[in-house]
C-alpha cells in the first residue's frame, strides 16, 4: 500500500482493530481484526485473506465469543 485511498497519506501502521458489520438485519461486532491503519486519518484496510475470514465467520453458524448491548441513536 503506497497511499491512503481516503486522505493520500503514505504512513501506515499494523494494528488489531474492531469493526461493526450489518449482516442479515443485525449488527455484529468483530474484535481483534489485523488491519493496516493510515497514520494520518485512521482509515482501516484489511487484506484479502482477512476479509474472506471475516465473511466466513459472519455467515457461519459459529457461536459468538460473547454478546454486548449496544446503544442506538437516530439522527
SVG drawing of the C-alpha trace seen along z (x, -y; Angstrom):
<svg xmlns="http://www.w3.org/2000/svg" viewBox="-34 -14 39 37">
<polyline fill="none" stroke="black" stroke-width="0.4" points="0.0,0.0 1.6,-3.2 -1.1,-5.9 -4.2,-6.0 -7.3,-6.0 -9.1,-8.4 -6.5,-11.1 -3.5,-10.4 -1.3,-9.7 1.7,-7.4 2.5,-6.3 0.7,-3.2 0.9,-1.0 -0.3,2.5 -3.0,2.8 -5.7,5.0 -9.0,3.2 -12.7,3.8 -15.4,3.2 -19.2,3.4 -20.8,5.1 -24.5,5.1 -25.4,8.7 -28.9,10.1 -30.7,7.3 -28.4,7.5 -25.2,5.7 -22.2,7.8 -19.0,6.6 -15.8,8.4 -12.8,7.8 -9.0,8.3 -9.0,7.9 -5.5,7.4 -5.5,4.2 -3.3,1.7 -4.3,-1.8 -3.4,-5.1 -1.4,-7.2 -2.9,-10.4 -6.6,-9.8 -7.1,-6.4 -8.6,-4.6 -8.6,-0.9 -7.7,1.6 -8.0,5.3 -6.1,7.7 -8.0,10.3 -7.3,13.2 -8.6,11.2 -11.7,10.0 -12.6,13.6 -12.1,14.8 -14.5,12.2 -17.0,13.0 -16.9,16.7 -17.2,16.0 -20.2,13.7 -22.1,16.2 -21.3,19.3 -23.4,20.9 -20.4,20.5 -21.4,19.2 -20.1,15.7 -17.4,15.3 -19.8,13.1 -22.7,10.7 -22.8,7.0 -25.6,4.4 -25.3,1.5 -26.9,-1.9 -28.6,-3.2 -29.3,-6.8 -31.4,-8.2 -30.3,-11.4"/>
</svg>
